[in-house]
Amino acid sequence: MLVFNWLQGVETLFDHIMNRALFVIFLVVAQFSMAQTKVGGIVTDEAGEPVPFANILLKNSTQGTITNDNGRFYIESDDSYNTLVVSFIGYETQEIALVSKVTLDIKVVLPEASEQLNEVVLYSGKTSKKNNPAIDILKKIWAKKRSNGTRMFKQYGYDKYEKIEFDLNTIDSALIKSKVFKGLEFIFQDLDTSRITGKTYLPIFLNETFSKVYGDNELATEKEEVLGSKNSGFNNNQAIIAFIEDLYSDYDIYNNYLKFFDKSFTSPLSKTGVDTYNYVLRDSAFIGDKWCYNIVYYPRRKNELTFKGDFWVNDTTYAVKNINLAVTKSANINWVKEIYIEQEFDVVNDSVFLLTRDYMLSDFSFNKKENSRGVYGKRTTVYNDYKFNEVRPKEFYKTKSDPFNVKVLNREDEFWEMNRLESLNSDEKGIYKLLDTLKTVPKFKTYYNFVSILGSGFVEIDKWNIDVGSVYSVFGYNEAEGIRGRLGARTYFGQNDPWRLEGYIAYGFGDDKFKYGISGKWLIDKETRFIISGGTRRDIEQLGISLSATNDVLGRSVASSSVFTVGSNDRLTNINLSTFNLEMEPWRNLRINIGGSLRSLSSALPDAFSLDYIDASSPTGVSSEVTQFDLNTTLIYTPGKRTIGNGVERRSINEDYSTLVLSYTNGLKQFFDSDFDYEKIQFSYTQPWQIGGYGRLLSTVETGKTFGEVPLALLSPVPGNQTLFSMYNTFSNLDFYEFVTDTYAAVHLEHNFNGRLLSRIPVIGKWNLREIVGLRGVWGDISEKNMQLSAPTGMQLLAPNDKVYWEYAVGVGNIFKFLRIDFNFRGNYLDLPNARPFGVTGSFGFYF
């Protein structure tokens, strides 16, 4: 039974989970180019202990790196060098002769320094915040950061070329000879080595984009026009594209916090960095023709979201010339073993520093062991041809380009030869050709299809242009249906389909009844996103887990198929629903939906749960079924939301946008034999807040009021939760229909500290747990007439009108990297019959 519950209840969760794990599908390769100098190894002290954060430099160059937490390093250059310089505060600098171009197992021993240098003040361990020349320089960077780069100009524009690559790493003979790659050995014909980690890797995926960016600082707006996009074989898989887009969002090193993988890392250039990092002024030298200071930084504490690295900063403008950032291995982040970033800036007009190149490498792995296999994700962004103070009208920035336009996706080779701001090396050039070859290999197609099913939940049948699924909703269970089987399908030609049909059929082995749902939607106009949609559904549903009535003809709540519940979970509803809707998006991220719905609602278990109401037209004076036609108008505003695809369905690629919903419903009596006249207005506002280095707060405010007399089936129950799953926007210690309202106001707050507090506790800090706190409350009322109308139900309808009902929760997440447990406490109304003062809920998920 538990299996049925999980498969049904976590369908949406699995879609989220697998989108974040799609890197495991990339099993292809190309050829490589050999760098001139490759050096790797370990740095220790005289006692043999690793020296973390030691400085590694190729002599007579500005090319360097820093050892990781285990003292290991790897550095690579296209030029030839014969000496390696290794240094660290408190130790004597060592110069190591490089006798060959490739040296990957070198061991460097640093003796303790007998005396300090006179040029600069040196620090070891935790550095002082006072009389530290590095921090004095840092303060000048803060003062100047808003007068550098494109911020110095009223308007700006530039060319942008982005290259994203994924590589299978840590390739060895055991992997090559494994059964997984039997018949695919040819892909290992040539391998390359990472200049960052020193690991052997296999290029498997490549995506290129060329665009022009325009901005106006006076209007506080920016526009990116994509002119070309090229994908190595996965351009029709929306899940993969969404995963990549969300994975690599833009960032600004001058911001106080840098967001990667849903986490906020403290920037070494932030004002809060003084409390987070140790800073050391290591060197000063000419970079080009500009005199610059070199500052090394490393974290003060373990288990926090921090970097280690160094940067060069100009001595007059205090603009950063170049910087590298490496995430510490102790950072509280899952599935990512390494993150390494390099940024380079160029000088314009002898004073302005502009970003010219941004490189980011992520090493995805199931654990952080040195030899664990995984997937590299590499993004290189090159900026060129900056232009300033070219005024464009406000309307120019409102229009947007379509990155999925056929012309954009099918640029000729000549376009890329002209617009690639960084040439492809030989292994990258081979990806496009090799992947096309691999797709003809049956074994590779099997791997690709299998993980594609895990990611999307659908089985693709290409020859019919149909997807069958979702595989996660095949089985379910509830008290009305018993064991439930379900099979669904949808049309799918590509992510830009102008129309789509979807449907499902289900059967309950307990009630011996078939259920079904079918819907269709058609995109009439791409500019305004004018969509016509409609559908019909006959099923059993757990209503009362949302303050808004469901108009979804295909969806199904987690609570509708929960095996393990608290109390009697028998308040299920038969629902026959038909809808017709018109939708358009006249302005970006503002959707207007106008439609109608016809519903028939009755109890699925009338012996246990009644929806009866007084009906003077009924021979008995009581009716058990509500038939209701509604006209609905809904405004949905999602500022900051980013999507991919330009078809009838689009996919969101970020989670940091707010959502405002205003809905007006008008019930029309006698229209289609409808039973009631009423009006309902509802408003909700959901906003995620990134609270610097203290995690993420999610907040929701909901209000609503129903005008007119309606029975229980059309009222607004306060969302309870009798399942063992943690569900946001519900009250975990309320039973379904425990409170029923026609007027309400609710607030939900949930804050995830991302381990900020627990990381500072000895022993526990190593477990990378994450603390979550929640607070939720609701006030509501119900009129005497509405209570009398539903008197035949035999239920005493209560509303929290005497005082605000509230709950609070304390949770621990990231248990074994995938489990979260919440401890929920009821704040009041404890004197009600069967009131639950305490409960435990949980959830599963693969989160960074």
ZARO-351394 format. One line per 3 residues: number of its first residue (from 1); their letters; for each residue x, y, z of C-alpha. Coordinates in steps of 0.1 Angstrom, whole numbers. Each point is the difference from the previous one (the first is absolute). Layout:
! residues N
NUM	A	X:Y:Z; ...
***
This chain:
! residues 848
1	MLV	0:0:0; 28:24:8; 14:-5:-35
4	FNW	-33:10:-15; -1:31:22; 34:11:-9
7	LQG	-4:-5:-37; -33:20:0; 8:26:25
10	VET	34:11:-11; -5:4:-37; 7:37:0
13	LFD	29:-5:24; 16:-26:-23; -2:23:-30
16	HIM	19:26:21; 25:-26:13; 9:-15:-34
19	NRA	4:34:-17; 28:6:24; 16:-34:-6
22	LFV	0:0:-38; 37:3:-3; 3:-38:4
25	IFL	-14:-6:-35; 29:16:-18; 20:-30:-12
28	VVA	17:13:-32; 35:12:-9; 23:18:-25
31	QFS	37:6:-7; 24:22:19; 27:26:-3
34	MAQ	32:-2:22; 11:30:21; 37:9:2
37	TKV	4:-2:38; -19:-22:24; 10:-2:37
40	GGI	-19:-17:29; 8:-13:34; -1:7:37
43	VTD	15:26:24; 9:-10:35; 19:14:30
46	EAG	31:-17:14; -22:-22:22; -17:-13:-31
49	EPV	-33:18:7; -18:15:-30; 2:37:-4
52	PFA	-33:14:-12; -3:33:-19; 37:0:-10
55	NIL	8:22:-30; 11:-17:-32; 15:21:-28
58	LKN	17:-7:-33; 31:22:3; 1:32:-22
61	STQ	-37:-2:-5; -33:11:16; -14:-36:-3
64	GTI	-6:-16:33; -23:-19:23; -4:-10:36
67	TND	2:-34:17; -33:-14:12; -10:-11:35
70	NGR	22:-31:-4; 30:19:-13; -4:-13:-35
73	FYI	2:22:-31; 0:-1:-38; 10:27:-24
76	ESD	1:0:-38; 12:25:-27; 2:2:-37
79	DSY	35:14:3; 32:-17:11; 15:6:34
82	NTL	29:-16:18; -4:12:36; -29:-3:25
85	VVS	-1:25:30; -17:-13:32; -6:24:29
88	FIG	-21:4:31; 0:23:30; 24:-11:27
91	YET	19:-23:-24; 30:4:-22; -7:3:-37
94	QEI	10:-29:-21; 9:0:-37; -4:-34:-17
97	ALV	17:-7:-33; -24:-16:-26; 20:-25:-19
100	SKV	-29:-10:-23; -31:15:-14; -23:-22:20
103	TLD	7:-7:37; -31:-12:19; 13:-16:32
106	IKV	24:26:14; 5:4:37; 10:34:14
109	VLP	12:3:36; -1:36:15; 25:6:29
112	EAS	-11:25:26; 13:35:-7; 29:12:22
115	EQL	-8:37:-7; -27:21:-16; 3:21:-30
118	NEV	2:38:4; -21:10:-30; -34:-8:14
121	VLY	-15:-10:34; -7:-37:0; -26:-19:20
124	SGK	-7:-37:7; -31:-17:12; -27:24:9
127	TSK	10:35:-11; -7:31:19; -27:24:-12
130	KNN	21:30:13; 31:14:-16; -3:-25:-28
133	PAI	10:16:-34; -21:-25:-19; -32:11:18
136	DIL	9:37:-5; 1:-8:-38; -33:-19:3
139	KKI	-17:31:15; 11:20:-30; -15:-26:-23
142	WAK	-33:4:18; 1:37:-5; 7:-3:-37
145	KRS	-20:-30:-10; -30:20:-12; 21:21:-23
148	NGT	16:-28:-19; -10:-19:-31; -32:7:-19
151	RMF	-15:19:30; 22:30:-10; -21:6:-31
154	KQY	-35:10:-7; -5:-26:-27; 21:-30:-10
157	GYD	1:-29:-24; 23:-29:-7; 3:-34:-18
160	KYE	-2:-31:22; 11:-35:-9; -8:-29:24
163	KIE	12:-35:-2; -12:-27:24; 16:-34:0
166	FDL	-5:-32:20; 27:-27:5; 1:-34:16
169	NTI	30:1:23; 24:-24:18; 2:-24:-29
172	DSA	21:-31:7; 5:-34:-15; -26:-16:24
175	LIK	-27:24:-13; 10:-5:-36; -2:-38:3
178	SKV	-33:0:20; -31:-16:-14; -17:34:-2
181	FKG	24:10:-29; 2:-33:-17; -3:7:-37
184	LEF	7:37:6; 38:-3:6; 8:22:-30
187	IFQ	-12:31:18; 31:-3:23; 24:1:-29
190	DLD	14:34:12; -3:17:34; 9:33:14
193	TSR	11:13:35; -16:28:19; 23:30:6
196	ITG	-19:6:33; -2:-34:16; 25:-21:-20
199	KTY	-26:-27:-6; -5:-18:-33; -33:9:-16
202	LPI	-22:-8:-30; -19:29:-17; -37:-10:-4
205	FLN	-22:31:-6; 4:34:-15; -23:30:-3
208	ETF	9:33:-16; -18:33:1; 8:34:-16
211	SKV	-20:30:9; 1:38:2; -7:17:33
214	YGD	-14:35:4; -5:19:32; -11:34:13
217	NEL	10:10:35; -23:29:1; -30:-22:-8
220	ATE	14:-28:22; -7:-26:-28; 19:-25:-21
223	KEE	-7:-21:-30; 18:-30:-15; -7:-8:-37
226	VLG	10:-36:-8; 13:-1:-36; 12:-36:-1
229	SKN	-3:-32:21; 16:-34:-7; -5:-31:20
232	SGF	17:-33:-3; -29:-23:-5; -23:9:30
235	NNN	-18:30:-14; -34:-18:2; 3:-10:36
238	QAI	-15:28:20; 9:-16:34; 37:0:-8
241	IAF	0:35:-14; -19:13:31; 24:-17:23
244	IED	30:16:-17; -16:34:-2; -8:-1:37
247	LYS	34:-14:8; 20:29:-14; -16:33:8
250	DYD	19:33:-3; 17:15:30; 20:31:10
253	IYN	31:-5:22; -5:35:14; -33:-11:16
256	NYL	0:-10:36; -13:-35:-8; 4:-22:-30
259	KFF	-27:-25:-7; 9:-34:-14; -22:-31:2
262	DKS	-27:17:21; 27:10:26; 13:34:9
265	FTS	38:0:3; 17:30:17; 20:19:-25
268	PLS	36:7:9; -6:36:-11; -30:5:22
271	KTG	-2:22:31; -9:-30:21; 31:-17:-13
274	VDT	21:14:28; -19:-22:24; 1:-30:-23
277	YNY	35:-1:-15; 36:5:9; 18:25:-24
280	VLR	37:2:-7; 18:25:-22; 24:-24:-18
283	DSA	16:20:-29; -1:29:-23; 10:1:-37
286	FIG	-9:14:-34; -29:-18:-17; 4:13:-36
289	DKW	8:36:6; -19:4:33; 15:-3:34
292	CYN	-21:-24:21; -1:-16:34; -5:-37:5
295	IVY	-22:-10:29; -5:-36:12; -31:-9:20
298	YPR	-12:-32:17; -29:-7:24; 1:5:37
301	RKN	-23:-29:8; -9:-34:-16; -33:-12:-13
304	ELT	-12:34:-12; -7:11:-35; 33:16:-8
307	FKG	29:1:-25; 37:0:1; 22:16:-26
310	DFW	17:33:-9; -6:31:-21; 21:28:-16
313	VND	-14:36:5; 12:33:-16; 17:24:23
316	TTY	-18:31:-12; -35:-9:-11; -2:-30:24
319	AVK	-18:-20:-26; 7:-37:-1; 23:-10:-29
322	NIN	-5:-38:4; -13:-23:27; -3:-37:7
325	LAV	-24:-17:24; 0:-36:11; -28:-13:23
328	TKS	14:-17:31; -7:-37:3; -15:4:34
331	ANI	-27:23:-14; -36:-11:7; -9:-10:-35
334	NWV	-11:-33:-15; 10:-19:-31; 27:27:-9
337	KEI	36:-9:9; 17:30:-16; -10:34:-12
340	YIE	27:21:-16; -5:35:-15; 24:23:-20
343	QEF	-9:35:-11; 22:23:-21; -5:37:-5
346	DVV	14:24:-26; 7:38:2; -19:25:-21
349	NDS	8:37:-2; 29:-6:24; -23:-3:30
352	VFL	-31:-21:-6; 3:-38:6; -24:-21:-19
355	LTR	-6:-38:2; 14:-17:-30; 0:-37:10
358	DYM	-18:-21:26; 8:-37:5; -18:-23:25
361	LSD	7:-37:6; -22:-22:22; 8:-35:9
364	FSF	-32:-20:6; 4:-31:20; -20:-22:25
367	NKK	27:5:26; 31:22:6; 26:-27:1
370	ENS	31:8:-20; -4:-29:-25; -38:0:-4
373	RGV	-13:2:-35; -24:27:-12; -7:25:-27
376	YGK	16:33:-6; -22:29:-10; 20:28:-16
379	RTT	-13:34:-11; 22:25:-19; -14:35:-7
382	VYN	19:25:-21; -10:37:-3; 11:22:-29
385	DYK	-7:32:-20; -12:22:29; -19:31:-11
388	FNE	-13:28:22; -25:29:1; -20:-11:-30
391	VRP	-35:10:10; -29:-23:-10; -37:6:6
394	KEF	-17:-16:30; -21:-22:-23; 32:-16:-14
397	YKT	6:-17:34; -36:-13:2; 3:-22:-31
400	KSD	16:-34:5; 17:-24:-24; -9:-37:-3
403	PFN	31:-21:7; -19:-30:-14; -8:16:-33
406	VKV	8:-25:-28; 24:25:-16; 19:5:33
409	LNR	3:-38:5; 12:-7:-35; 28:24:-6
412	EDE	25:-10:-27; 36:-7:9; 10:33:-15
415	FWE	-20:18:27; 19:-18:28; 34:5:-16
418	MNR	-7:37:-1; -16:4:34; 18:-25:23
421	LES	20:22:23; 20:-30:11; 10:-27:-23
424	LNS	-10:-36:6; 28:-24:8; 2:-34:-18
427	DEK	-20:-19:26; -28:25:0; -2:0:-38
430	GIY	-4:-38:1; -30:0:23; -25:9:-26
433	KLL	11:-26:-25; 5:-28:25; -33:4:18
436	DTL	-18:-3:-33; 19:-33:-5; -8:-12:35
439	KTV	-37:6:-4; 1:-28:-26; 15:-25:25
442	PKF	-29:-20:16; 17:-3:34; 5:38:3
445	KTY	-36:6:-11; -11:-23:28; 20:19:26
448	YNF	-12:33:-13; -36:-10:-1; 1:-15:35
451	VSI	13:31:17; -22:22:-21; -30:-19:14
454	LGS	13:6:36; 4:37:-7; -33:7:-17
457	GFV	-21:-28:13; -11:-9:-35; 8:-28:-25
460	EID	7:16:-34; -15:-18:-30; 16:21:-28
463	KWN	-16:-16:-30; -35:9:13; 11:33:16
466	IDV	-15:-11:33; 13:-2:36; -15:-26:23
469	GSV	-1:8:37; 5:12:25; 17:-31:13
472	YSV	-1:13:35; -38:0:2; -6:-35:-13
475	FGY	-10:-13:35; -19:17:29; -22:-8:29
478	NEA	-28:16:21; -29:-11:21; -26:5:-27
481	EGI	18:-17:-29; 23:-24:17; 29:-8:-23
484	RGR	-1:22:-30; 17:-4:-34; 5:29:-25
487	LGA	13:4:-35; 5:33:-18; 13:14:-32
490	RTY	7:33:-18; 9:12:-34; 36:13:-3
493	FGQ	17:11:-32; 24:24:17; 2:27:27
496	NDP	-14:26:-24; -32:-20:-8; -29:25:-8
499	WRL	-25:-25:13; -1:-30:24; -25:-27:10
502	EGY	3:-18:33; -21:-26:17; -1:-29:24
505	IAY	-22:-29:10; 0:-15:35; -17:-29:18
508	GFG	-8:-6:36; 1:-36:11; -19:8:31
511	DDK	-30:18:-15; 2:-18:-34; -3:33:-18
514	FKY	19:16:-29; 12:37:2; 13:21:-28
517	GIS	12:35:-9; 8:16:-34; 11:35:-9
520	GKW	12:19:-30; 16:34:-5; 9:21:-31
523	LID	23:29:-3; -17:24:-24; 24:30:2
526	KET	37:-2:11; 4:38:6; -28:3:26
529	RFI	0:-37:8; -37:-3:-7; -10:-36:10
532	ISG	-33:-18:-2; -3:-30:23; -26:-24:13
535	GTR	-6:-34:14; -21:-23:21; 7:-22:30
538	RDI	-18:-27:20; 19:-11:31; 3:-1:38
541	EQL	18:28:17; 9:12:34; -13:35:1
544	GIS	8:23:28; 38:0:-3; 0:33:-18
547	LSA	-20:32:6; -7:2:-38; -24:-24:-17
550	TND	17:-23:-25; -6:6:-37; 28:-23:-11
553	VLG	-15:-29:-20; 32:-21:1; 16:8:34
556	RSV	-3:-20:32; 11:9:35; 24:-20:22
559	ASS	-28:-3:26; -22:-18:-24; 22:-31:1
562	SVF	15:-1:34; 2:-34:17; 13:11:33
565	TVG	-20:28:15; -9:15:33; -36:-5:12
568	SND	-29:-9:-24; 10:9:-35; -33:-7:-16
571	RLT	-12:35:-11; 4:-6:-37; -21:15:-28
574	NIN	-13:-13:-33; 7:28:-25; -13:4:-35
577	LST	17:30:-15; -1:16:-35; 18:32:-8
580	FNL	6:25:-28; 25:28:2; 16:29:-19
583	EME	34:11:11; 24:27:-12; 32:18:12
586	PWR	-3:36:-12; 31:10:20; 29:-22:10
589	NLR	-8:-22:30; -36:13:3; -26:-26:-10
592	INI	-37:6:-3; -23:-30:1; -37:2:-7
595	GGS	-21:-32:-1; -29:-21:13; -3:-32:19
598	LRS	-28:-24:6; 4:-22:31; -20:-28:16
601	LSS	11:-8:36; -11:-28:23; 15:-20:28
604	ALP	20:-31:-10; -7:-16:33; -35:13:10
607	DAF	-2:-23:31; 31:17:15; -1:35:-16
610	SLD	-30:21:-11; -3:29:-24; -38:2:5
613	YID	-17:34:0; -36:14:3; -17:0:-34
616	ASS	-36:12:-1; -4:-13:-36; 8:-35:11
619	PTG	-28:-24:9; 18:-8:33; 11:36:6
622	VSS	36:-11:-1; 25:-6:-29; 32:-19:1
625	EVT	16:13:-32; 9:35:-10; 0:10:-37
628	QFD	16:34:-5; 10:21:-30; 25:28:6
631	LNT	16:27:-20; 36:7:11; 23:29:-6
634	TLI	36:-4:12; 30:23:-1; 34:-16:6
637	YTP	31:22:3; 34:-17:4; 27:28:-2
640	GKR	35:-14:-6; -12:-34:-12; 21:-15:-28
643	TIG	-13:-27:-24; 12:-20:-29; -19:-11:-30
646	NGV	-24:21:-21; -28:-26:-5; -33:-5:17
649	ERR	19:-13:31; 31:16:14; 23:-11:28
652	SIN	12:22:28; 38:1:5; 2:19:33
655	EDY	-17:0:34; 8:34:14; -30:19:-14
658	STL	-31:13:18; -35:-11:-10; -31:22:4
661	VLS	-34:-14:-8; -33:19:0; -31:-21:-8
664	YTN	-37:8:-4; -26:-27:-2; -37:5:-9
667	GLK	-23:-29:6; -31:1:-23; -31:-17:13
670	QFF	-22:-20:-25; 27:4:-28; 6:-36:-10
673	DSD	-23:-10:29; 24:17:24; -11:1:36
676	FDY	13:32:15; 6:37:-6; 31:13:18
679	EKI	32:20:-5; 34:-7:13; 31:21:0
682	QFS	35:-13:10; 35:13:1; 33:-16:7
685	YTQ	36:12:1; 30:-24:2; 35:14:3
688	PWQ	33:-17:5; 26:21:19; 38:-7:-1
691	IGG	11:12:34; 37:4:-8; 20:-28:15
694	YGR	-28:-10:23; -20:-20:-24; -33:3:-18
697	LLS	-34:11:13; -31:-9:-19; -31:20:9
700	TVE	-36:-1:-12; -30:22:8; -35:-11:-10
703	TGK	-34:17:4; -35:-7:-13; -37:6:4
706	TFG	-31:-17:-13; -31:21:-5; -33:-19:0
709	EVP	-13:-32:15; 18:-32:-10; 3:-35:15
712	LAL	31:-18:14; 11:-11:-34; 5:36:-12
715	LSP	14:15:32; 37:5:8; 13:-26:25
718	VPG	32:9:17; 26:-23:-16; 7:-28:24
721	NQT	25:-28:-4; -6:-35:12; 28:-16:-20
724	LFS	35:-6:12; 14:22:-27; 11:36:7
727	MYN	-21:22:-23; 6:38:-2; -32:21:3
730	TFS	-18:-25:21; -5:-3:38; 17:-32:11
733	NLD	-20:-3:33; -34:5:-15; -23:-27:-14
736	FYE	-17:5:-33; -31:22:5; 8:7:36
739	FVT	-4:37:-7; -23:12:-28; -3:36:-10
742	DTY	-16:24:-25; 23:28:11; 37:-6:8
745	AAV	35:14:2; 31:-23:3; 37:4:3
748	HLE	27:-26:-5; 37:5:8; 27:-26:-5
751	HNF	37:8:4; 29:-24:-9; 32:11:16
754	NGR	20:-24:-23; 21:-12:29; 11:35:12
757	LLS	-6:-8:36; 6:-38:3; 33:3:-19
760	RIP	15:18:31; -7:-28:24; 29:-24:5
763	VIG	-5:-35:-15; -35:8:-12; 15:27:-23
766	KWN	17:-28:-21; -34:-16:-8; -10:30:-22
769	LRE	-35:0:14; -23:29:-8; -24:16:25
772	IVG	-35:11:-11; -25:20:20; -36:7:-9
775	LRG	-29:22:13; -35:0:-14; -33:16:10
778	VWG	-35:5:-13; -30:20:10; -34:-8:-15
781	DIS	-38:4:4; -31:-17:-12; -35:15:-2
784	EKN	-29:-15:19; -20:-4:-32; 28:-21:-16
787	MQL	2:-22:31; -38:-6:-1; 1:-8:-37
790	SAP	25:-29:8; -18:-12:31; -10:-33:-16
793	TGM	37:-10:-1; -2:-6:38; 34:18:3
796	QLL	5:29:23; 16:26:-23; 26:20:19
799	APN	20:30:-11; 31:14:19; -19:33:6
802	DKV	6:2:37; 37:4:-4; 26:-8:-26
805	YWE	8:-37:-3; 38:-5:-1; 27:-27:-2
808	YAV	37:0:1; 25:-26:-13; 36:-9:5
811	GVG	17:-22:-26; 33:-16:-9; 8:-5:-36
814	NIF	28:-16:-20; -1:-32:21; 20:-25:-20
817	KFL	-1:28:-27; -36:-7:-10; -23:-2:31
820	RID	-17:28:18; -20:-4:33; -23:27:14
823	FNF	-13:2:36; -33:19:-1; -16:16:31
826	RGN	-36:13:3; -1:34:16; -37:2:12
829	YLD	-35:-14:-4; 13:-30:20; -34:-5:17
832	LPN	-17:-11:-33; -10:-37:-2; 29:-21:-15
835	ARP	23:30:-2; 35:-10:-9; 25:20:21
838	FGV	31:-16:-16; 9:-18:-32; 29:-11:-21
841	TGS	2:3:-38; 28:-6:-25; 10:4:-36
844	FGF	26:-15:-24; 20:19:-26; 34:3:-16
847	YF	10:36:6; 34:18:-4
***
